[in-house]
Amino acid sequence: MTMNAKRRRAHAKLAALPGVRPVRRPFGTGAATGGDDEFDVYYVRTGRKSAHPLLLIPGGPGAASVALYRAFRRRAAVAGLDVIMVEHRGVGLSRHDDRGADLPPEALTVRAVVDDLAAVLDDAQVDKAIVYGASYGTYLAAGLGVSHPARVHAMVLDSPLLSCADIAEVRAQTRRVLWDGTVPGTADLAAKVRRLVGEGVVTSKDVQLIGDMYGVAGPEVLCRQLNLLLAGHDWLWAAVGFGARNLLERKTPYQHEPDLVERIAYRELNYGAEPDGKPLDPAIALREMASGDVEFEAEPYDLVSAMPDFSWPTAVLSGGRDLTTPPAVAHQVADLIPDAVLVDLPTAGHSMLDTREHAALQVCRAVVAGKIHQLPSRAAELDRLQANLSVRLLVAAIRLAAMAEGKVPDAVPRVVRQVSPS
């Protein structure tokens, strides 16, 4: 794809925002460059400058930084935080080469993205940063720790990925919650899911949406929504599903653009693992979402071997309802990193950065203040903080849909359309 006039105008507007800068980067890294071709990777810095700014890395791959997290950075600046965010190569402002054409596939690798992060710190004249990664961003954060350890002052791993083997625990936790009902409070939920699967209403391709709803709304609210399906009100499920996807996927230019960078997810991180033939396999939904090759080749880092050498203060954040990067993975990460602190938020889902912004900001402030080891004792307090406005609206829409049960046909769609990133 080449930039059209509309995209060029949007690009120019975002590139002109205060604090936004381009950095010239090669298409590849080291011997893999394949020539001298370069392009611009963009980044943005917000807040009063400090010696150790927060290098904030969102999830994906596919999430943009400059536009999508603009409101978050404003609130972070008000909280006294100095934040740097890099527009991931292949996404948004960093999507194109100098001719306006999409970056070639060979330019899109985890190691190249990690080297972009280090290059941005160079351009910003930052020796060491506090590196905060969320979801996929935790893999990049840890990769920076492996490839450029001298650039890390402290680290926050929010809903961490560890390795391509994570899929085993993702499947196990998904089934404990949604199929077996062995997690406290999920027996009724699992019974409804089993019935819907038996009737052919729900299949493995629905697992991601159901899991996301469980994460943000909890089992009781999700049960109400599944009751609609059991009662045949599938249009209400579709309406609320639209709102959930708008909140959790946001596939829009300069917001969420996974089409080029999905090759990283599948080729290097095994997002599309081979289905295991059992019910509710999350890998099936991810394989069906792909627009290209889903075959896994090789992981860029061995984090299980590397993390015991991390020597900086680290906080690991885990949501008790997270089915995307389950708590067991976060616990393993915390065990691997010397002196890491584990911060469990029992009622949270995936990615505090995206669903529990108030908690994420409090964590950032604590790490900046050198109080990282106090965070576990504040876990209950952090868990009680409000979810993002967009999440609260989505939960309200689910509740309203459950109460409506087809009696007020226009009410639910109007509420769902109000759901947008906070």
N, C-alpha and C positions, 0 to 999 in steps of 0.2 A: 504494500500500500504506500502511496505517495501522498504527501500532505496536500489537501485541497485548500481552497481559499478560506473556507470557514475555519479549518483547523489551524491554518497559518495565523489567522487573526487571534484565535484563542491562545495559541502558542506565544505570540508576541505580547499579549496582555499579561499572561502569567509570568513570562520571563522578565517583564518590567516591574514586577512587584518588589517592594523594599526587601532587601536581604537576599534576593535570588541572584545566583552567580553560576556561570558555566565553567567547567574544567575540561580541558582537552584530554581525551583518553584514547588509547589504541583500541582497535577492535578486539584484540585478544590479549593474552598475557605471555610474557617470556617468549619461548620458542614457538608458541602457538599463535603468534600474531598474524602470520601469513602475509606480512607486508607492512607498509607504513600508514595504512588507512587509519584516520582518527575521526572522532566525532565529539560532540559536547555532552557531557554528563552534568546535569544541573543539581544544585543544592540550594537550600535556604537556611539562613540563620536568623533567629528571633530572640529578643531579650537582651538584657545587659550582658556584655561579654565577660567571661570568667576564665580562669586558668584551665578548668576541667569541665567543658560544656557537656550537655547530654547529647550523645549521638543516638537519635531515636530511629529504629529500623522497624517499619511495619511488616505485616504478614503478606501472604500471597503464595507464590509469586504472582504479581499482577497489580497489587495496590500501589497507587501513586502516592506522592508525599506532599508536593507543593500545594495543590488545590485541596485534596481530600482532608488534610489535617490542618488547614489554615485556622479554623476556629479553635482547635486544640492548642495550637501554638500561641494564639492570643491569650488563652486562659493560663497557659504555662508561663508566659511572660509576666502576667499579673501576679502569679505565684512566686515571681522572682527567679525563674529558671531560664538558663541560657540553652537554647535548643538548636541543634543542627539536624536537618533531615535531608537525605539524598534521594533524588528521583532515580529509581532503579533503572539500569540500562534496559532498553526495550519497552519502556513504559512512559507514557505522558511526554513530558518535555525531553526526556532522554531516549525517545523511541527511534529517532531518525538520524541518518547520516547527513553530511553537509549538502547533499543534493535533495534532501527531503524524502528519501526512500527509507523504508523500514530497514533496521539493522539486519544483517545476515544471520542465519542460525548459529554459525560458528562463533559469533561474538557474544552469545548468550550462555554463560557458564557461571557457576557459583564462584569459582576462583576469580574470574574477571570482576564480578560484582564486589567481592571482598577487597580486591585491589583498588576499586573505585572509592571505597570507603576510606582507605588509607590516603589516597590521592586528595580527597576532599579535606581531610584533616591537614594535609600539607598546605593546601591552598588557603585554608582558614587560619594557618599558623598556630595549630593546636598540637602540642606534643603528646598529651594523653587526654582521653575522653572517658566519661562515664557512658558505657555502651548499654543501651536499653533495646533489647530485641523482643518482638512479640510474634509468637507462632513461627512461621517460616523465618521471620526476622531473627529468631533466636539462633537458628543455624548459621546465618550470616554473622551474627555477633560472635558466636563461638569460633567461626572460621577466622574472624579478625584476630581473635585470641591465639589461634594456632599460627597463622601466617604473619601476623604483626603484633606480637605480644607486648612490645614496648609501647604501643599506642593505647593500652587499656589501663585506666586508673581504677575503675570498678565496673561491675557488670550487673544488669538485671535481666533475667531470662523469664519472660512472661509467657506461660503456656508453652513450654519448650518442646522442640523436636530433638531427638537424639540420634537416630539412625534409621536406615531403611527397614530395620527389623521392628520398628515401632508398630507396624501394622498388626502384629500378633496381639499386642495389648489393646490396640484400638478395637479390633474385632471382639476380643474377650470382654472388654468393658461395655461395648455397645450391646452385646448379647446379655450380659448380666443385668443391664438396666431395662432393655426393650424386649427381651425374649424370655429370659428366665425369671426376672423380677426379684433377684436375690439382693439387690441393693435396697436398704431400708426405704420404704415409702414408694417403691416402684412395682409392687406385686399387681395392683389393679391396672396400672399402665401397661405392663407386659401382657396381661391377659387380654386387654383390648387389642394390642398390636398383633398378638397371635391370631385372634379371631379375624382381624382385617386381612392378615396375610392368607389365612385359610380361605377367605372369601374372594381372594384375588384383588382386593381393593388397594392394598399396600404391597409393594415389592421392594427389592433391595435398592432400586433407584430412588426411593423416597427416604432412605435412611438418613442422608445428610440433612434434609429439611427437618425431619422429625428430631434428629439429634440436636440441631441448632435451636429448635423451639424448646426442647428439654433444657438446654443450657441456659437460655435467657428467661424462661418462664417457670421452669420447675415441673415436677410430675403432676401436681394437682391441676394446674391450668392446662397442661397438655392433654390430660385425660378429658377435660371438658371439650377440647377441640376434637379429639378422636370420637367422642360421643356423636358429634355432628356427622362424621363419616358413617358411623354405625346406624344412624337414623336416616341415612341417604341424602344428607344435605351437603353433597360434594361441592356445590358452587361456593358455599361459605369457606370450605377448606381451601379451594382455589384462590379465593379472594385474600384470605389471610396469608396463604402461601406466597402470593404476589408481594404482599407487604414485607414478609420475612426475607424474601430474596432481594428486595430493594434495599433492605437494611444490611443484610449479611453478604451480599455479593456485589451490588452496585456496579454493574457492567456498563460504564459510561466513559466517554473520552476524558482523559486527564483525571479520572477518578479511579477506575478499576479496569485494566486492560490486560487480561491474561493471555491473549491469543499468541503473542510472540514468545513470551517467557514460560509458557506451560511446558516447554521442552525441558526446562530445568527441573520442574516438579516430577515429571515422569522419567526422564532419562537419568537424572542424578539422585533423586530422592525417593523413587519408587512409589509415587502417589497412586499409580495404577497397578498395584500388586496383582498377581495372578489370583483370580477368585478361588476360594477354598471349597465351594460347593455347599456351604451351610447357609442357613437363613440369615438375612439382614447383613450381608457383606458390604461394608462401606466402600470397598475397592470397586465394586460394580458401578456405583453412582459416579465415582471419579473417572473411571474408564469411559463411561458414556458421555461425560462432560467434555472430554478431550476432542480437539478438532484435528489432531494429528497422531503421530506414533506414540503409543503408550508404553513401549517396551523399556524396561530398566536396563541401563548399561553398567554404571559404576558410581559409587559414592565418592565425592571429592575429598572428604576427611574421615578419619577414624576418631570420632569424638570420644568414644569409650576409652580409647588409649590415651588421648590427648588431654582430657579434662583433669586428670590427677596432677598435671603439671601447671594448672592455672594457679597463679599466685596472688591474685587480687581479690578484694572483698566481692562476694557474689550473693545476690538474693534471687531465689527461684520462686516464682509465683505460680500457684496452681488453683484452678477452679474445681470444686468438688463435683460439679455437674458437667465437666468438660468431657465430651466424647470424641473430640477431634485430636487432642493431645492429652490423654487421660492422666489422672493424678499419679498413677504408678510410674509413668515415664518421668514426671517431674521429681518424684521421690528418688528415682535412680540417678538423675542428674545431680541432685543435691548431695547424694552419697558419693558421687564421683569427684566432685570439686572440693578440695580441702577447705574446711572452715566455712562452707557455704551455709546460708540460712534458708530454710524452707518456710514459705508463707502460704498457708492453706486458707482459702476463702470457700467455705463449705457450700454456700448457695450461689456461687458464681459459676459461669460457664467458661467459654473459650475466649482468651485474649482480653485481659483487663483494660488494655489500651483502647479497645474498641467498644467494650460493653460496660466497663466500670471505670470510667475516666477519673472520677473523684478519687477512687482508691489508687489508681495509677499515679496521679499527681502527688498524692501523699507519699507514696513509695519513692518517687523521684526526689521529693524534698528531703526525705530522711537520708537517702543515699548521698545527696549533695552535702548535707550537713554532717556527714560522717557517722550517722546513727543507724547504719544498716543492720547491726546486730540487735537492735531494739524491735525490728519489724515483726518477728514471730510473736512477741508478746502483744502486738497490736492487731493480730489477725482478726479477732472477733470485731474489733472496732472498724477495721477496714471493710469487713464483710457487710457491716450494717449500712455503709454509705450508699447513697442512691445510685441506681444504675443510670446510664445515659438516658436522656430524654427520648431518643428514638426507640430505645429498648422499652421504656415505660409505655410509650404509645402503642408499640406492637403488642405488649401484654394486655393493654386495655382493649385493643381490637379483638384479640382472641377471646377475652372474657365477654365482650359484647356479642361476638358471634355465637358463643355458647348460649347466651341468654336469649338471643333472637330466635334461633332454631327455625329460621325460615319465615318468621312472622312479620319482620320488618325488612323487606328485600333490599331497600336502598341504604340502610344504615351502615352496614359493614364496609362496603366499598368506599364510602366517603371517609370513614375513619382511617382505613388502610392507606388511602392516598396521602394522608397527612404524615405518614412515617417517612422520615428522612434522617440522614446522619446528623448527630448532634454537633 
